[in-house]
Every structure is written in C-alpha cells, then in structure tokens.
C-alpha cells in the first residue's frame, strides 16, 4: 500500500485536464495491486488466489507503463519515479515467486506406506 500512497501523492501534481484520464487510470491501477492480492487471499482455492495474484501483477505493470507516460509528458521527473519503479519491481518479483509456488504445489497421493507400498504418486494442484 506504500506504493499506492506514493502514486496518489504524485498524481496530485498532474495537470487538471488529466483528472479523468491518466490520473484516474494510474490511481485505479495502483489500488488494484493491493486490492487483488487481498481479494485473492480470501478465496478458498490456491488456483483462485494465483489468478488474483496474476491480475495484481498485470496492474503493477500497468502502473509502470503509466508512470513512464507521465514522465514522457513532463508530469514527473525520472528521479521521482525511480523509487516507485524499484518498489514495483520488488512487488512484481514477489508476486511472481508466490504464483510459481502456488502453481507448482504437489501432494503425495496413493497407497500409504502402512499398506506395504512405499511409493505414492505426486500430482500437481
């Protein structure tokens, strides 16, 4: 949520004619990151959680793109967006690792060792 606060503070300085376009789009995208993580965490399956994490990742990339557009339009300076981009990069990497972990989770199924067989099967969840 720290990223959202930083972005909101930066968009306050955007020209008034951007209120319903870039400002709105950027603010909505940055809020979407934390919102999708929270909503996904409330879901009952890891598959659903992973799906919401993928949406959050997409929103993070949207914010990166929109910050670059704001810089190119002269609304922000490179030194203003660099700390935000660094934080976004860290969040994107963390989300990616969590998605990988959720999608590669396996469990052992099959006959138990007490039934005289030592090998079950691994299945991907």
Buried (B, 14 or more C-beta within 10 A) or exposed (E): EEBBEBBBEBBEEBEEEBEEEBBEBBBBBBBBBBBBBEBBEEEEEBEBBBBBBBBBBBBBEBBBEBBBBBBEEEBBEEEBBEEBBEBBEEBBEEBEEBBEEBBEEEEEEEEEEEEEEEEEEEEEE
